[in-house]
Amino acid sequence: MIQEVVRLPLAVDEELTIRKNRLGSGGKRLCVVTGTHGDELEGQYVVWRLNRLLQEHPEFLCGTVELYPAMNPLGISTMTRGIPLCDLDMNRTFPGSEDGSMSEYIAARLVADLKGADAVIDIHASNIYLREIPQVRINVNTAARLVPMARRLNMDFIWVHAAATVLESTLAYSLNALDTPTLVVEMGVGNRLTRAYGDQLLEGILSLMASMGMWTGPVQPVREPIVSTDHHVSFVNSPCPGIFIPAAEHTSHVTRGQRLGIVADPLTGEVLQTLPCPADGLLFTLREYPVVYEGSLIARILDKNGSGKEEAAS
């Protein structure tokens, strides 16, 4: 059943409409949301596949699944990360206010609609600059409750962030504060569909649904994720502007001192910097967009020796 969550008038007789598809009835409720950032499209494929599967096999569904494919429809249609009319990052406006600006009103209506679900999966991709392995990101304050659920999602990595690095204006933080367990999935790269990652997450969603008593159909075994807590992630940033040319493969295991890549100057033909790996571990984030400036993030390594430092969650 297609239902409207938010409808607002825009200029020139247009409207902003956010819709969801409600499948099943009664029992536990699982919400799958994506499209909060208009340049993060990996979740579109996951929602499409899940939608088709549930409609083809309603006999296996024991509960209610609500699918929100476009939380920021204007951003998706204009290929912009934020809400284009106000140039705001939607995931920095929660929990919002029904008496506030347009973006705050939208945020408040979405929170009200999602509140009370037995589980929410908030699917993100990376931006256009970085490629990420399939992972779940969790605030340490909610880890005891959420990590067991995250283990069901068939992801490669569960990143438990320190409380100080988690932004309180995100959808996930707001829902978890309202006792609505919400898992943030991040995978792939901006403006792309990585079907292998989407298929991997789909199997994980079915596994989670089965554990909640919501799915009686076939479920594949899920992989055991690496679980990382504080100070287990090391970062590599560019020391200068130029073009980044990688020498290591994304998702590979790297060693301290290994060359991750170079920063080059096409004008002079120089190699400006060689970028060594700071730790032994898994290269789970790698620069996708080649143009870099001083300080641009190049890579993240899951440091098996635990000597890394945290950064703010995105």
Phi and psi restraints in degrees (value plus and minus 20) as a CYANA .aco file:
   2 ILE   PHI    -100.0   -60.0
   2 ILE   PSI     107.4   147.4
   3 GLN   PHI    -149.9  -109.9
   3 GLN   PSI     124.1   164.1
   4 GLU   PHI    -103.9   -63.9
   4 GLU   PSI     115.2   155.2
   5 VAL   PHI    -122.0   -82.0
   5 VAL   PSI     -63.2   -23.2
   6 VAL   PHI    -159.2  -119.2
   6 VAL   PSI     118.0   158.0
   7 ARG   PHI    -159.3  -119.3
   7 ARG   PSI     105.4   145.4
   8 LEU   PHI    -154.8  -114.8
   8 LEU   PSI     121.3   161.3
   9 PRO   PHI     -95.1   -55.1
   9 PRO   PSI     123.3   163.3
  10 LEU   PHI    -140.3  -100.3
  10 LEU   PSI    -198.1  -158.1
  11 ALA   PHI     -88.0   -48.0
  11 ALA   PSI     139.1   179.1
  12 VAL   PHI      36.2    76.2
  12 VAL   PSI      22.8    62.8
  13 ASP   PHI      40.3    80.3
  13 ASP   PSI       5.6    45.6
  14 GLU   PHI    -117.9   -77.9
  14 GLU   PSI     148.9   188.9
  15 GLU   PHI    -157.7  -117.7
  15 GLU   PSI     128.7   168.7
  16 LEU   PHI    -120.3   -80.3
  16 LEU   PSI     101.1   141.1
  17 THR   PHI    -149.1  -109.1
  17 THR   PSI     107.9   147.9
  18 ILE   PHI    -131.6   -91.6
  18 ILE   PSI     104.6   144.6
  19 ARG   PHI    -143.7  -103.7
  19 ARG   PSI     139.7   179.7
  20 LYS   PHI    -153.0  -113.0
  20 LYS   PSI     138.9   178.9
  21 ASN   PHI    -132.6   -92.6
  21 ASN   PSI      99.7   139.7
  22 ARG   PHI    -122.5   -82.5
  22 ARG   PSI      98.4   138.4
  23 LEU   PHI    -136.9   -96.9
  23 LEU   PSI     117.0   157.0
  24 GLY   PHI      61.5   101.5
  24 GLY   PSI    -197.8  -157.8
  25 SER   PHI    -179.1  -139.1
  25 SER   PSI     123.6   163.6
  26 GLY   PHI      52.2    92.2
  26 GLY   PSI     157.0   197.0
  27 GLY   PHI      50.2    90.2
  27 GLY   PSI    -178.9  -138.9
  28 LYS   PHI     -91.3   -51.3
  28 LYS   PSI     136.3   176.3
  29 ARG   PHI    -143.1  -103.1
  29 ARG   PSI     105.0   145.0
  30 LEU   PHI    -133.4   -93.4
  30 LEU   PSI     110.0   150.0
  31 CYS   PHI    -133.9   -93.9
  31 CYS   PSI     112.5   152.5
  32 VAL   PHI    -137.2   -97.2
  32 VAL   PSI      97.3   137.3
  33 VAL   PHI    -140.1  -100.1
  33 VAL   PSI     127.9   167.9
  34 THR   PHI    -179.2  -139.2
  34 THR   PSI     155.1   195.1
  35 GLY   PHI      58.5    98.5
  35 GLY   PSI       0.5    40.5
  36 THR   PHI     -85.5   -45.5
  36 THR   PSI     -58.3   -18.3
  37 HIS   PHI    -124.8   -84.8
  37 HIS   PSI     107.8   147.8
  38 GLY   PHI     -87.4   -47.4
  38 GLY   PSI     -36.3     3.7
  39 ASP   PHI    -120.2   -80.2
  39 ASP   PSI      -8.7    31.3
  40 GLU   PHI    -133.9   -93.9
  40 GLU   PSI      83.4   123.4
  41 LEU   PHI    -131.7   -91.7
  41 LEU   PSI     -23.4    16.6
  42 GLU   PHI     -76.7   -36.7
  42 GLU   PSI     -56.7   -16.7
  43 GLY   PHI     -88.1   -48.1
  43 GLY   PSI     -41.3    -1.3
  44 GLN   PHI     -80.3   -40.3
  44 GLN   PSI     -62.4   -22.4
  45 TYR   PHI     -86.9   -46.9
  45 TYR   PSI     -62.1   -22.1
  46 VAL   PHI     -82.2   -42.2
  46 VAL   PSI     -66.6   -26.6
  47 VAL   PHI     -84.7   -44.7
  47 VAL   PSI     -60.1   -20.1
  48 TRP   PHI     -80.5   -40.5
  48 TRP   PSI     -66.9   -26.9
  49 ARG   PHI     -85.5   -45.5
  49 ARG   PSI     -63.6   -23.6
  50 LEU   PHI     -84.6   -44.6
  50 LEU   PSI     -61.8   -21.8
  51 ASN   PHI     -76.5   -36.5
  51 ASN   PSI     -70.2   -30.2
  52 ARG   PHI     -84.0   -44.0
  52 ARG   PSI     -62.1   -22.1
  53 LEU   PHI     -83.0   -43.0
  53 LEU   PSI     -64.2   -24.2
  54 LEU   PHI     -87.9   -47.9
  54 LEU   PSI     -54.2   -14.2
  55 GLN   PHI     -94.2   -54.2
  55 GLN   PSI     -50.9   -10.9
  56 GLU   PHI     -96.7   -56.7
  56 GLU   PSI     -46.5    -6.5
  57 HIS   PHI    -152.3  -112.3
  57 HIS   PSI      43.4    83.4
  58 PRO   PHI     -84.6   -44.6
  58 PRO   PSI     -40.9    -0.9
  59 GLU   PHI     -86.9   -46.9
  59 GLU   PSI     -39.1     0.9
  60 PHE   PHI    -111.9   -71.9
  60 PHE   PSI     -30.7     9.3
  61 LEU   PHI    -109.8   -69.8
  61 LEU   PSI     102.1   142.1
  62 CYS   PHI    -141.9  -101.9
  62 CYS   PSI      54.8    94.8
  63 GLY   PHI     131.3   171.3
  63 GLY   PSI    -178.5  -138.5
  64 THR   PHI    -146.5  -106.5
  64 THR   PSI     109.3   149.3
  65 VAL   PHI    -137.2   -97.2
  65 VAL   PSI     107.8   147.8
  66 GLU   PHI    -135.8   -95.8
  66 GLU   PSI     107.0   147.0
  67 LEU   PHI    -132.3   -92.3
  67 LEU   PSI     104.6   144.6
  68 TYR   PHI    -138.1   -98.1
  68 TYR   PSI      68.5   108.5
  69 PRO   PHI     -96.9   -56.9
  69 PRO   PSI     -40.2    -0.2
  70 ALA   PHI    -160.0  -120.0
  70 ALA   PSI      63.4   103.4
  71 MET   PHI     -90.0   -50.0
  71 MET   PSI     -46.4    -6.4
  72 ASN   PHI    -147.5  -107.5
  72 ASN   PSI      52.7    92.7
  73 PRO   PHI     -82.5   -42.5
  73 PRO   PSI     -52.2   -12.2
  74 LEU   PHI     -87.6   -47.6
  74 LEU   PSI     -58.8   -18.8
  75 GLY   PHI     -84.9   -44.9
  75 GLY   PSI     -61.7   -21.7
  76 ILE   PHI     -84.9   -44.9
  76 ILE   PSI     -63.9   -23.9
  77 SER   PHI     -90.8   -50.8
  77 SER   PSI     -42.0    -2.0
  78 THR   PHI    -128.5   -88.5
  78 THR   PSI     -14.8    25.2
  79 MET   PHI      37.4    77.4
  79 MET   PSI      19.6    59.6
  80 THR   PHI    -138.1   -98.1
  80 THR   PSI     128.2   168.2
  81 ARG   PHI     -86.9   -46.9
  81 ARG   PSI     -66.1   -26.1
  82 GLY   PHI    -115.8   -75.8
  82 GLY   PSI    -187.5  -147.5
  83 ILE   PHI    -101.4   -61.4
  83 ILE   PSI      94.5   134.5
  84 PRO   PHI     -84.4   -44.4
  84 PRO   PSI     -51.1   -11.1
  85 LEU   PHI     -86.6   -46.6
  85 LEU   PSI     -50.1   -10.1
  86 CYS   PHI    -142.4  -102.4
  86 CYS   PSI     -18.1    21.9
  87 ASP   PHI      35.4    75.4
  87 ASP   PSI      23.7    63.7
  88 LEU   PHI    -136.0   -96.0
  88 LEU   PSI     125.7   165.7
  89 ASP   PHI     -96.2   -56.2
  89 ASP   PSI      93.5   133.5
  90 MET   PHI     -78.7   -38.7
  90 MET   PSI     -52.6   -12.6
  91 ASN   PHI    -102.4   -62.4
  91 ASN   PSI      -1.8    38.2
  92 ARG   PHI    -142.8  -102.8
  92 ARG   PSI      -2.8    37.2
  93 THR   PHI    -139.1   -99.1
  93 THR   PSI     -20.8    19.2
  94 PHE   PHI    -101.2   -61.2
  94 PHE   PSI     129.7   169.7
  95 PRO   PHI    -102.3   -62.3
  95 PRO   PSI     -20.8    19.2
  96 GLY   PHI      56.2    96.2
  96 GLY   PSI    -193.5  -153.5
  97 SER   PHI    -176.2  -136.2
  97 SER   PSI     112.1   152.1
  98 GLU   PHI     -90.0   -50.0
  98 GLU   PSI     -34.1     5.9
  99 ASP   PHI    -121.0   -81.0
  99 ASP   PSI     -15.1    24.9
 100 GLY   PHI    -114.7   -74.7
 100 GLY   PSI    -178.0  -138.0
 101 SER   PHI     -87.6   -47.6
 101 SER   PSI     156.5   196.5
 102 MET   PHI     -75.9   -35.9
 102 MET   PSI     -68.6   -28.6
 103 SER   PHI     -84.2   -44.2
 103 SER   PSI     -57.7   -17.7
 104 GLU   PHI     -88.0   -48.0
 104 GLU   PSI     -57.5   -17.5
 105 TYR   PHI     -84.6   -44.6
 105 TYR   PSI     -65.8   -25.8
 106 ILE   PHI     -79.4   -39.4
 106 ILE   PSI     -66.0   -26.0
 107 ALA   PHI     -79.3   -39.3
 107 ALA   PSI     -63.9   -23.9
 108 ALA   PHI     -83.9   -43.9
 108 ALA   PSI     -61.2   -21.2
 109 ARG   PHI     -86.4   -46.4
 109 ARG   PSI     -58.2   -18.2
 110 LEU   PHI     -86.8   -46.8
 110 LEU   PSI     -63.2   -23.2
 111 VAL   PHI     -81.8   -41.8
 111 VAL   PSI     -63.4   -23.4
 112 ALA   PHI     -81.6   -41.6
 112 ALA   PSI     -56.4   -16.4
 113 ASP   PHI     -94.3   -54.3
 113 ASP   PSI     -54.9   -14.9
 114 LEU   PHI    -105.2   -65.2
 114 LEU   PSI     -45.7    -5.7
 115 LYS   PHI     -75.6   -35.6
 115 LYS   PSI     117.0   157.0
 116 GLY   PHI      74.3   114.3
 116 GLY   PSI     -26.6    13.4
 117 ALA   PHI     -84.8   -44.8
 117 ALA   PSI     132.7   172.7
 118 ASP   PHI     -94.3   -54.3
 118 ASP   PSI     -43.7    -3.7
 119 ALA   PHI    -183.1  -143.1
 119 ALA   PSI     124.2   164.2
 120 VAL   PHI    -146.2  -106.2
 120 VAL   PSI     112.4   152.4
 121 ILE   PHI    -131.3   -91.3
 121 ILE   PSI      95.5   135.5
 122 ASP   PHI    -123.4   -83.4
 122 ASP   PSI      82.9   122.9
 123 ILE   PHI    -113.2   -73.2
 123 ILE   PSI     105.5   145.5
 124 HIS   PHI    -143.6  -103.6
 124 HIS   PSI     138.5   178.5
 125 ALA   PHI    -128.1   -88.1
 125 ALA   PSI     155.6   195.6
 126 SER   PHI     -95.5   -55.5
 126 SER   PSI    -198.7  -158.7
 127 ASN   PHI    -105.1   -65.1
 127 ASN   PSI    -191.7  -151.7
 128 ILE   PHI     -93.7   -53.7
 128 ILE   PSI     -28.9    11.1
 129 TYR   PHI    -113.2   -73.2
 129 TYR   PSI     -45.9    -5.9
 130 LEU   PHI    -149.8  -109.8
 130 LEU   PSI     128.5   168.5
 131 ARG   PHI    -131.1   -91.1
 131 ARG   PSI     112.5   152.5
 132 GLU   PHI    -139.2   -99.2
 132 GLU   PSI     125.2   165.2
 133 ILE   PHI     -94.9   -54.9
 133 ILE   PSI     139.6   179.6
 134 PRO   PHI     -81.2   -41.2
 134 PRO   PSI     104.4   144.4
 135 GLN   PHI    -170.3  -130.3
 135 GLN   PSI     140.4   180.4
 136 VAL   PHI    -137.0   -97.0
 136 VAL   PSI     114.5   154.5
 137 ARG   PHI    -132.5   -92.5
 137 ARG   PSI     110.2   150.2
 138 ILE   PHI    -155.8  -115.8
 138 ILE   PSI     119.0   159.0
 139 ASN   PHI     -92.1   -52.1
 139 ASN   PSI     115.1   155.1
 140 VAL   PHI     -77.0   -37.0
 140 VAL   PSI     -49.2    -9.2
 141 ASN   PHI     -89.5   -49.5
 141 ASN   PSI     -40.9    -0.9
 142 THR   PHI    -132.4   -92.4
 142 THR   PSI     -10.4    29.6
 143 ALA   PHI     -83.7   -43.7
 143 ALA   PSI     -59.4   -19.4
 144 ALA   PHI     -79.1   -39.1
 144 ALA   PSI     -56.8   -16.8
 145 ARG   PHI    -103.8   -63.8
 145 ARG   PSI     -58.1   -18.1
 146 LEU   PHI    -111.1   -71.1
 146 LEU   PSI     -49.4    -9.4
 147 VAL   PHI     -80.1   -40.1
 147 VAL   PSI     -64.1   -24.1
 148 PRO   PHI     -79.1   -39.1
 148 PRO   PSI     -55.8   -15.8
 149 MET   PHI     -89.2   -49.2
 149 MET   PSI     -61.9   -21.9
 150 ALA   PHI     -82.8   -42.8
 150 ALA   PSI     -52.4   -12.4
 151 ARG   PHI     -82.0   -42.0
 151 ARG   PSI     -41.5    -1.5
 152 ARG   PHI    -100.6   -60.6
 152 ARG   PSI     -33.2     6.8
 153 LEU   PHI    -105.3   -65.3
 153 LEU   PSI     -16.4    23.6
 154 ASN   PHI      45.8    85.8
 154 ASN   PSI       9.0    49.0
 155 MET   PHI    -111.5   -71.5
 155 MET   PSI     142.9   182.9
 156 ASP   PHI    -101.5   -61.5
 156 ASP   PSI     -44.8    -4.8
 157 PHE   PHI    -171.7  -131.7
 157 PHE   PSI     115.7   155.7
 158 ILE   PHI    -136.8   -96.8
 158 ILE   PSI      96.0   136.0
 159 TRP   PHI    -123.4   -83.4
 159 TRP   PSI      89.7   129.7
 160 VAL   PHI    -113.1   -73.1
 160 VAL   PSI      93.6   133.6
 161 HIS   PHI    -107.9   -67.9
 161 HIS   PSI     127.5   167.5
 162 ALA   PHI     -82.9   -42.9
 162 ALA   PSI     128.5   168.5
 163 ALA   PHI     -76.6   -36.6
 163 ALA   PSI     -56.0   -16.0
 164 ALA   PHI     -90.1   -50.1
 164 ALA   PSI     -37.0     3.0
 165 THR   PHI    -118.9   -78.9
 165 THR   PSI     -19.6    20.4
 166 VAL   PHI    -118.7   -78.7
 166 VAL   PSI     107.8   147.8
 167 LEU   PHI     -99.4   -59.4
 167 LEU   PSI     106.1   146.1
 168 GLU   PHI     -96.3   -56.3
 168 GLU   PSI     -28.0    12.0
 169 SER   PHI    -114.9   -74.9
 169 SER   PSI      -7.8    32.2
 170 THR   PHI    -109.3   -69.3
 170 THR   PSI     140.4   180.4
 171 LEU   PHI     -80.8   -40.8
 171 LEU   PSI     -65.4   -25.4
 172 ALA   PHI     -82.1   -42.1
 172 ALA   PSI     -64.6   -24.6
 173 TYR   PHI     -81.7   -41.7
 173 TYR   PSI     -64.4   -24.4
 174 SER   PHI     -83.5   -43.5
 174 SER   PSI     -63.2   -23.2
 175 LEU   PHI     -89.7   -49.7
 175 LEU   PSI     -61.5   -21.5
 176 ASN   PHI     -82.3   -42.3
 176 ASN   PSI     -54.7   -14.7
 177 ALA   PHI     -86.8   -46.8
 177 ALA   PSI     -42.1    -2.1
 178 LEU   PHI    -116.4   -76.4
 178 LEU   PSI      -1.1    38.9
 179 ASP   PHI      42.9    82.9
 179 ASP   PSI      12.8    52.8
 180 THR   PHI    -133.9   -93.9
 180 THR   PSI      81.1   121.1
 181 PRO   PHI     -81.2   -41.2
 181 PRO   PSI     101.6   141.6
 182 THR   PHI    -149.7  -109.7
 182 THR   PSI     106.9   146.9
 183 LEU   PHI    -127.3   -87.3
 183 LEU   PSI     110.0   150.0
 184 VAL   PHI    -117.9   -77.9
 184 VAL   PSI      98.5   138.5
 185 VAL   PHI    -121.7   -81.7
 185 VAL   PSI     115.3   155.3
 186 GLU   PHI    -151.5  -111.5
 186 GLU   PSI     114.6   154.6
 187 MET   PHI    -185.4  -145.4
 187 MET   PSI     134.7   174.7
 188 GLY   PHI      57.6    97.6
 188 GLY   PSI    -166.8  -126.8
 189 VAL   PHI    -163.5  -123.5
 189 VAL   PSI     136.9   176.9
 190 GLY   PHI     -83.4   -43.4
 190 GLY   PSI     128.1   168.1
 191 ASN   PHI      40.3    80.3
 191 ASN   PSI       6.5    46.5
 192 ARG   PHI    -153.8  -113.8
 192 ARG   PSI     142.3   182.3
 193 LEU   PHI    -137.0   -97.0
 193 LEU   PSI      99.0   139.0
 194 THR   PHI    -125.2   -85.2
 194 THR   PSI      75.3   115.3
 195 ARG   PHI     -80.6   -40.6
 195 ARG   PSI     -56.7   -16.7
 196 ALA   PHI     -81.8   -41.8
 196 ALA   PSI     -60.7   -20.7
 197 TYR   PHI     -87.1   -47.1
 197 TYR   PSI     -61.9   -21.9
 198 GLY   PHI     -82.6   -42.6
 198 GLY   PSI     -62.5   -22.5
 199 ASP   PHI     -83.4   -43.4
 199 ASP   PSI     -58.0   -18.0
 200 GLN   PHI     -82.2   -42.2
 200 GLN   PSI     -65.7   -25.7
 201 LEU   PHI     -88.3   -48.3
 201 LEU   PSI     -57.5   -17.5
 202 LEU   PHI     -76.8   -36.8
 202 LEU   PSI     -64.9   -24.9
 203 GLU   PHI     -81.6   -41.6
 203 GLU   PSI     -55.8   -15.8
 204 GLY   PHI     -87.9   -47.9
 204 GLY   PSI     -59.4   -19.4
 205 ILE   PHI     -82.6   -42.6
 205 ILE   PSI     -62.1   -22.1
 206 LEU   PHI     -83.2   -43.2
 206 LEU   PSI     -58.5   -18.5
 207 SER   PHI     -82.9   -42.9
 207 SER   PSI     -64.6   -24.6
 208 LEU   PHI     -83.2   -43.2
 208 LEU   PSI     -63.9   -23.9
 209 MET   PHI     -80.5   -40.5
 209 MET   PSI     -60.6   -20.6
 210 ALA   PHI     -83.0   -43.0
 210 ALA   PSI     -60.7   -20.7
 211 SER   PHI     -86.9   -46.9
 211 SER   PSI     -44.8    -4.8
 212 MET   PHI    -110.0   -70.0
 212 MET   PSI     -20.1    19.9
 213 GLY   PHI      56.8    96.8
 213 GLY   PSI       3.1    43.1
 214 MET   PHI    -124.0   -84.0
 214 MET   PSI     -27.6    12.4
 215 TRP   PHI    -162.6  -122.6
 215 TRP   PSI     104.6   144.6
 216 THR   PHI    -129.8   -89.8
 216 THR   PSI     -16.1    23.9
 217 GLY   PHI    -101.5   -61.5
 217 GLY   PSI    -194.9  -154.9
 218 PRO   PHI     -81.7   -41.7
 218 PRO   PSI     121.9   161.9
 219 VAL   PHI    -154.7  -114.7
 219 VAL   PSI     110.3   150.3
 220 GLN   PHI    -103.9   -63.9
 220 GLN   PSI     131.2   171.2
 221 PRO   PHI     -80.3   -40.3
 221 PRO   PSI     120.7   160.7
 222 VAL   PHI    -121.0   -81.0
 222 VAL   PSI     133.6   173.6
 223 ARG   PHI     -94.8   -54.8
 223 ARG   PSI     134.1   174.1
 224 GLU   PHI    -107.4   -67.4
 224 GLU   PSI      96.3   136.3
 225 PRO   PHI     -99.2   -59.2
 225 PRO   PSI     136.0   176.0
 226 ILE   PHI     -96.3   -56.3
 226 ILE   PSI     113.8   153.8
 227 VAL   PHI    -132.2   -92.2
 227 VAL   PSI     100.3   140.3
 228 SER   PHI    -136.1   -96.1
 228 SER   PSI     120.9   160.9
 229 THR   PHI    -137.2   -97.2
 229 THR   PSI    -184.8  -144.8
 230 ASP   PHI     -69.9   -29.9
 230 ASP   PSI     123.4   163.4
 231 HIS   PHI      44.8    84.8
 231 HIS   PSI       8.8    48.8
 232 HIS   PHI    -135.0   -95.0
 232 HIS   PSI      -9.8    30.2
 233 VAL   PHI    -144.0  -104.0
 233 VAL   PSI     106.2   146.2
 234 SER   PHI    -126.3   -86.3
 234 SER   PSI     130.2   170.2
 235 PHE   PHI    -141.2  -101.2
 235 PHE   PSI     127.1   167.1
 236 VAL   PHI    -143.5  -103.5
 236 VAL   PSI     103.1   143.1
 237 ASN   PHI    -138.9   -98.9
 237 ASN   PSI     130.4   170.4
 238 SER   PHI     -91.4   -51.4
 238 SER   PSI     112.1   152.1
 239 PRO   PHI    -102.2   -62.2
 239 PRO   PSI     -27.3    12.7
 240 CYS   PHI    -179.6  -139.6
 240 CYS   PSI     143.6   183.6
 241 PRO   PHI     -95.3   -55.3
 241 PRO   PSI     136.2   176.2
 242 GLY   PHI     136.6   176.6
 242 GLY   PSI    -175.5  -135.5
 243 ILE   PHI    -133.8   -93.8
 243 ILE   PSI     104.3   144.3
 244 PHE   PHI    -106.0   -66.0
 244 PHE   PSI     106.5   146.5
 245 ILE   PHI    -139.0   -99.0
 245 ILE   PSI      90.1   130.1
 246 PRO   PHI     -92.3   -52.3
 246 PRO   PSI     131.0   171.0
 247 ALA   PHI    -140.7  -100.7
 247 ALA   PSI     -30.7     9.3
 248 ALA   PHI    -134.0   -94.0
 248 ALA   PSI     134.9   174.9
 249 GLU   PHI    -112.0   -72.0
 249 GLU   PSI     116.8   156.8
 250 HIS   PHI     -79.4   -39.4
 250 HIS   PSI     120.8   160.8
 251 THR   PHI      56.9    96.9
 251 THR   PSI     -19.0    21.0
 252 SER   PHI    -102.1   -62.1
 252 SER   PSI     141.5   181.5
 253 HIS   PHI    -111.1   -71.1
 253 HIS   PSI     105.6   145.6
 254 VAL   PHI    -135.8   -95.8
 254 VAL   PSI     144.7   184.7
 255 THR   PHI    -143.6  -103.6
 255 THR   PSI     133.6   173.6
 256 ARG   PHI     -76.4   -36.4
 256 ARG   PSI     111.2   151.2
 257 GLY   PHI      69.8   109.8
 257 GLY   PSI     -34.8     5.2
 258 GLN   PHI     -82.4   -42.4
 258 GLN   PSI     124.3   164.3
 259 ARG   PHI     -96.9   -56.9
 259 ARG   PSI      99.7   139.7
 260 LEU   PHI    -104.8   -64.8
 260 LEU   PSI     -45.9    -5.9
 261 GLY   PHI     142.9   182.9
 261 GLY   PSI    -191.2  -151.2
 262 ILE   PHI    -151.9  -111.9
 262 ILE   PSI     138.3   178.3
 263 VAL   PHI    -127.9   -87.9
 263 VAL   PSI     101.1   141.1
 264 ALA   PHI    -136.7   -96.7
 264 ALA   PSI     138.3   178.3
 265 ASP   PHI    -134.7   -94.7
 265 ASP   PSI      84.9   124.9
 266 PRO   PHI     -83.0   -43.0
 266 PRO   PSI     -46.2    -6.2
 267 LEU   PHI     -88.6   -48.6
 267 LEU   PSI     -64.8   -24.8
 268 THR   PHI    -119.0   -79.0
 268 THR   PSI     -36.2     3.8
 269 GLY   PHI      61.2   101.2
 269 GLY   PSI     -12.2    27.8
 270 GLU   PHI    -100.9   -60.9
 270 GLU   PSI     132.2   172.2
 271 VAL   PHI    -112.9   -72.9
 271 VAL   PSI      89.1   129.1
 272 LEU   PHI     -95.4   -55.4
 272 LEU   PSI     -60.2   -20.2
 273 GLN   PHI    -171.1  -131.1
 273 GLN   PSI     121.9   161.9
 274 THR   PHI    -121.0   -81.0
 274 THR   PSI     113.6   153.6
 275 LEU   PHI    -125.4   -85.4
 275 LEU   PSI      86.7   126.7
 276 PRO   PHI    -103.9   -63.9
 276 PRO   PSI     132.7   172.7
 277 CYS   PHI     -95.1   -55.1
 277 CYS   PSI     112.2   152.2
 278 PRO   PHI    -103.7   -63.7
 278 PRO   PSI     -29.1    10.9
 279 ALA   PHI    -180.1  -140.1
 279 ALA   PSI     142.2   182.2
 280 ASP   PHI    -100.9   -60.9
 280 ASP   PSI     113.2   153.2
 281 GLY   PHI     143.9   183.9
 281 GLY   PSI    -182.9  -142.9
 282 LEU   PHI    -116.7   -76.7
 282 LEU   PSI     106.9   146.9
 283 LEU   PHI    -103.1   -63.1
 283 LEU   PSI      71.5   111.5
 284 PHE   PHI    -118.0   -78.0
 284 PHE   PSI     -33.8     6.2
 285 THR   PHI    -149.5  -109.5
 285 THR   PSI     113.8   153.8
 286 LEU   PHI    -162.2  -122.2
 286 LEU   PSI     120.4   160.4
 287 ARG   PHI     -78.3   -38.3
 287 ARG   PSI     108.0   148.0
 288 GLU   PHI    -121.8   -81.8
 288 GLU   PSI     -61.7   -21.7
 289 TYR   PHI    -105.8   -65.8
 289 TYR   PSI     103.3   143.3
 290 PRO   PHI     -95.0   -55.0
 290 PRO   PSI     -47.0    -7.0
 291 VAL   PHI     -92.7   -52.7
 291 VAL   PSI     107.9   147.9
 292 VAL   PHI    -150.7  -110.7
 292 VAL   PSI     138.4   178.4
 293 TYR   PHI    -145.3  -105.3
 293 TYR   PSI     150.8   190.8
 294 GLU   PHI     -78.5   -38.5
 294 GLU   PSI     104.6   144.6
 295 GLY   PHI      74.9   114.9
 295 GLY   PSI     -30.0    10.0
 296 SER   PHI     -79.0   -39.0
 296 SER   PSI     116.7   156.7
 297 LEU   PHI     -89.9   -49.9
 297 LEU   PSI     107.9   147.9
 298 ILE   PHI    -122.2   -82.2
 298 ILE   PSI     -65.1   -25.1
 299 ALA   PHI    -178.4  -138.4
 299 ALA   PSI     135.6   175.6
 300 ARG   PHI    -144.2  -104.2
 300 ARG   PSI     118.2   158.2
 301 ILE   PHI    -142.0  -102.0
 301 ILE   PSI     108.2   148.2
 302 LEU   PHI     -96.8   -56.8
 302 LEU   PSI      82.9   122.9
 303 ASP   PHI     -98.8   -58.8
 303 ASP   PSI      92.8   132.8
 304 LYS   PHI     -90.7   -50.7
 304 LYS   PSI     -36.1     3.9
 305 ASN   PHI    -112.6   -72.6
 305 ASN   PSI     -25.1    14.9
 306 GLY   PHI      53.1    93.1
 306 GLY   PSI      13.0    53.0
 307 SER   PHI    -128.0   -88.0
 307 SER   PSI     -13.6    26.4
 308 GLY   PHI     -98.8   -58.8
 308 GLY   PSI    -199.0  -159.0
 309 LYS   PHI    -148.6  -108.6
 309 LYS   PSI     129.3   169.3
 310 GLU   PHI    -100.5   -60.5
 310 GLU   PSI     139.5   179.5
 311 GLU   PHI    -152.5  -112.5
 311 GLU   PSI     151.3   191.3
 312 ALA   PHI     -86.4   -46.4
 312 ALA   PSI     120.9   160.9
 313 ALA   PHI     -89.6   -49.6
 313 ALA   PSI     127.4   167.4
